[in-house]
Amino acid sequence: MVLRELVAASSLPIRGGDLSVTVSFGATLATPCDSPDSVLRRADQLLYRSKRTGRNRVSSDLDVSLGQDPSDP
């Protein structure tokens, strides 16, 4: 289970019921041409893409599939 799913499956007991939350992420990798500001700006844009497209999501500019060897076509 991934972090996003673990958070969504959890709840916190509060007075009068339970509090459930979700998380959204923006994921990117730094390149040699990046500055710290450009990496944060890109990750922030991706975070807001996650929020605009339904929340409880991960938006990434990475071109790889999880669990697959990137060198395997």
Secondary structure, DSSP 8 states (H G I E B T S, - for coil): --HHHHHHH-EEEETTEEEE----EEE----TT--HHHHHHHHHHHHHHHHHTTSS-EEE-----TTS-TT--
